[in-house]
């Protein structure tokens, strides 16, 4: 039996994902597809690896198998198979694609506006805090899929009111309640993304959402743009997708591999932009910045690095692995990274050493100034510890004069 998922991009039929009887998945572009590919791993001219198309789709779903089973139950599909789930949840996924099992365009007909009132949103937050695998509300009309391991859900802001997302109503925000036992995480994550924005690394608006008796981390989606009554989707892919890797391989990608991919397929400047984001994550103590926590925006006329997201200072929480998901020149912990490590990363990745050192040094000084001006908010202890953590991570780079650091 052959199965098909049609991929639609900004109103155009981009192509089809087809799975044959053997289980092999391929992607074929249609004549109306934009010139820019839907993924660096699925080039227009062919040459994709055998697993690239299947891995691209798999990366659109939660990494957590329990969350997939819960999605299957709520959406009424037979299994947690990728095609089964995306046939129901592919209307609102990461990036600009809309995936449908039918051949017709997904946006024909009126908008399907389903309000999400305060009680609905608070109930979803509470449910996720009780059971982090309950990504989809049993009574919710929403149809979406989000990647990752932490429980979250999507909402669409229309005229200042919340609505559930679907194929006709793109979500504009992601709501992520903190896991129990991680005190202050929502405030800390909002602070971290704010710092990334202040130092020029690019980051969407984030804050702590308070609804009735519940709170959660709320972040605006970078792969959406306001155009009218509802948002429009912007196509994006994470680095795991760009490299043709599946979710289980997200920790198997090195910084050198990412830089080489970007240099070879996009250009040198985007590689330096990645180094900036890598440095921000390192200085903020986000050891969990793996290949699915960096993304590209694939526009018709250019490919650029997306704003930062999922910037979580896990250094505050010792129950997490503190080894950097992407080591820096051999250093595996944030506080151990020195300028010689950044020089080595540059040297082994084909970048100019002095430019990388200047970038990292300037960033460290900017971050030191920005963190001193952080508003404390409600998580007083956690914000204070965050400042201390960041100070330790940038101490060897931001403390001396900048000119001396350039020639370390």
N, C-alpha and C positions, 0 to 999 in steps of 0.2 A: 504493500500500500504506500502510495506517495502522498506526503502531506506538504501543504504550502502555507506560508505566511507572507502576505503582501506588505511591502514596506512603502509607506507614503511619507514624503518629505516636503513640507511647506506647500501642500496642495498638489504635488507632482508624484506620480508613481515612480519611485526610485528603483524598484526591482522586487525580486521574490527570493525568499529563503525556501529552499526545497529540500525535504528529507526523503530519501528513497528507501526501499525495502531493507537495504543493508544498514540503515541508520546514519549513513553519511549525509551531512548537511552542506549544501553549497548556496552561494548567493550569485544571482545573475542580474546585472543591471538592465534596466529598460531604456529605450531610446530617449525617453523624456527625463532621465535622471540628470541632475546637475553635474557639472564637470568635476567638482570636488568629490572625492569618494566618500562613502558613508563611514569608512574606517581606513586608517593607514594599512591595516592588515588585510583589507579587501580592495586592492587597487583596481582601477577601471580597466587596466590592460591585462589583468590576470596575474597569476603568480602567487596567489594566496596559498598558505599552508593548508593541509588537509583539515585541521581542526579549527581554523580561523573563524569560519562562519558560525559553527556551533558554539564556540567560545564567546563570540560577540553577543549572541542571544543569551547565553547562560549568565553573562555579566549584568544583564538587565534585571535579574531576579535576586531576591535575598540570598546571601551566602548560607544562612541558617536553614537547615533542612526542616526543622520544626515549624519555622515561619512559612515555608513552602507548603507543608501539609495543611496548615491552617488556612492559607490562601485557597488551596484546592477545595477544602471543605466549604468555605464561604461562597466561592464562585461556582460551586457545583460542577467541577470538572473531575474526570475519572482518575487522574493521577497527578503527581508532582512533576511530570514530564514537562520540559521546557516549552514545547509546542502547545501542549494542553493549557498550561498556565497563561502563556502570552496570547493565546487566542481569545482569552477573556480579559486579561489585564493589560494588553498591549496598547490600549487607547491612551495611556498616560504613563510614559516611562522616562528614564533619563535621556536627555537629548531631544532631538527634533523629530525622530521617527514616530509614526503611528503604525502599529502592526495589526493587521486584520486577517482573518481566515477567508473573508469574502473578497471578491475582485473589485467591488465598487468602492469609490472614495468614502472615507470614514466620516466626513463632515457634511454630508447631505442632510438637509432637514433643519429644524429649529434647534437652538441650544437646549441641552438637557440640564436645566438649572435645578439643582437639589440643595436647598439651604442647609448649612451646618450651624445650628444654633449653639449658644454657650453651653447648654446642657449636653448636647451631642459631643462637642469638642472635649469638654471636661470629662465626660464618660470614657472617651477614647484614651485620653491621657491616663486616667486612673486605671483602665484595663491594662495598658502597657506597663504601668508600674507594678501591677500585680503579677502579670505574666508577660515578660518581654517578647514572647513569641507570637502574641496576638496582634499582628500588624494590621489586620483588616477587621473592622467591626462586623459582627454577624448580621446586624440589621442595617448596615450602611449600604447605600446605593453606589458608593464610590467604586471606580474601576481604575486601579493604578498599580504600578510595581516600582519598588525602590530597591536599590542594591545595598549591600553592606551586611553587618552582623547585628547592629543595635536596632531595637525596635523603633519604628518611626511611621509616620503617615503623612499624606499630602493634603493640602488645602488650596483652594483658589480664592483669591481676594478679588471681589468684583464690587466696585463702588464702596469699599470700606466694610463690606459684609463677607462672611466666609461661606463658601460653597464646596461641596464635594466635587472632585475632579473626575473627568471621563474623557472620551475621545473628542467631544465637542467643546469641553471646558478644560483647558490646560491648567494644571496646578501652578501656583505662583510661589508657594511656601512649603517648607518641610518642617514638621513638628517632631521633635525628638526628646521625649522625657528621659531624665537621667535614671540610670539603674539604681535600685535601692542600695544604700551603703556607700554611694559615691557623693559624699557631702559637698555641696557647693558647685557641682560639676556644671550645671546649666549656666551659672554666672561666670564661671571660669572660661568655659568655651566661648561665650559671647565676648568676654574680654579679649581672649586670644585672637579672635577674628577681627575685632576692632583694632588691635595692635598691628595685625598684618596689613590692614587698610592704611593705617597712619604712616607706616614705613614704606609705602609705595609698592607693596607686593600684590595688591589687588584683592579685594574681598567684598562679598555682598553684605547687605545690612543684616545684623543679627541682634537678638535681644532675648530676654527672658519673658515668655508669654505667661500671663496670669489670667486664668479663667475660672470664675467661681472659687472653689477651694483647691484648684490644681495649678501647677506651674510646669513649664517645659521650655526647652530651648527652641527658639523659632528663628529660622533663617530664610531669607529670600532666595529663590532659585536663580542661579546665574544663567541657566539655559532657557530662560523665558524673557520676553520683552513686552512691555505694555504698549499696545497699539490701538486700543479702543475699549469696548465693553469687556472683552476678555483678552488675555495675553496671547502672544504668539510664541511658538516653540522655536528654539534655536538648537541646531544640531550640535551635539557634543559626544565625545567618547572618552573613557578613562584610558590611562596608559596601558593597563592590562589588555583592553580591547585593541588598542593601537598596535600592540606587540603580538596579537593573536593568541594570548594566553587566557586560561580559564581562571575563575575565582580562587581555586585552590592553589594557584601559582603566584598569587599576588605578592607573597613575601620572597619569591625567587628572582626578583628583578632588582638589579643593582643600579646605582646612580649612573655609573659609566654606560650601562646599556641604554638607559633612557637618553642620555646626552648624545650618544652616537646615533640613535634612532632619529632624534630631532634634527641633528646636524645633517644627516644624510637625506632625510625625506622632506624636511621643511626648510631649514636654514640655520645659520649660526646664531642669530640674535635670539631665537626662541630657546636655544640651549642655555644662554646666559639668563634668560627669564626663569627657566627651570631652576638654575642654581640659586637664584634669589629666593624662590619659594622653598627650596631644600634647606637653605640657611635659616629662613624664618622658622620652619618646623623644628630644626635642630636647636636653635636658640630658645624657643618656647618650650622645649622638652617634650615635643610630640614624637616619641619614639615609634609610634604606630603609623607613620606616614609611608604607607606601602604604595604599590603601583595603582591601586584603585582610588587613591586619595590625591591623584594629580590627573587633570583632564585637559583635553584640547577642545576648542570650539572650531568646528569645520564649517566655514562660511563659503558662499559661492566664489568669493574673490580672494580669500586668504584663509590660512590656518594659524590660529594663535593659541597661546596657553590660556586656559580658563582662569578666572579668579580662584583664590584659595577656598577650601572648604574642609570640613572635618578636622579642624585644627584643635586637637585636644591635648592639653599639657598632661600627658599620662604620668610624667615624673612626679606629680603630686600624689599619685595613688600607687603605693608599692606593690599592690597585688597584681599589677600589670608588668609584663616583660619590659625591662628598661633598655634592652638592646635596640639600637636604631634599626628600623626596617631596611634602610639603605645606609650602609656605612659610609663614612667620609674618609677616603684615603687610608683605610685600615683601622680607623678609630670606630668603636662600636657603641660608645656611650656619649651622650650630648656634652657632658662636662669635660670629656677627654679631648674633644676636637680642638686642635690648634691650627694656626695658619699653615704650618708645613703639611698638615693633612689636606687642607684645601688646595695647596699647591700640587700635591700628588694627584688629587682628583682631577685638576685641570690638565696636568701633564699626561695622565693616562686616558683622558677623554678627548684630547685634541683641542683644548681651549687654551687661551693665553693666560699663563700663570699670574702675571701682574694684574691683569684685568679682573680675574676672579678674586684675588687678594683685595684689591681696591673695592670691589663690590661688597665682599663680606665685611670688610673693616667699616666701610661707610654704613652698612646696614646695622652693625653692632652698635655704633655710636647713636644712630637714629633710634634704635630700639631702646637703648638705655634712657634716652630723653623721654620717649613715649611712655615707657613703663612707670616712670616717676610721676606722670600726670594722670595715671589711671584712676577713674572714679571707683571707690570701694564698693558701693552697692550694698546688698544685704549679706553677701558671703564674705564677711570681714576677714576671718581667719584664712580662708582659702585664697583670697586675693593677696593677702600679705605673704603667704607661702609661695604664691606664684611669682611675686616680685623677687623673692629671695632665690627661687629656682632659676629664673631668667638671669639674675645677676651672676650666679655661679657659672651659667653656661656661656656668658659673654665676657667673663672677667679677663681672660687671657688675651682677648682681642680688643675690647673697648677701653681697657685701663690705660695703656701707654698712649703716646702720641701717634697719630695716624701715619706720619711719615716714617717713623721707626718700624711700624708694623709692616709696611710695604716691602721692607728688605729683610724680614726675619729669616 
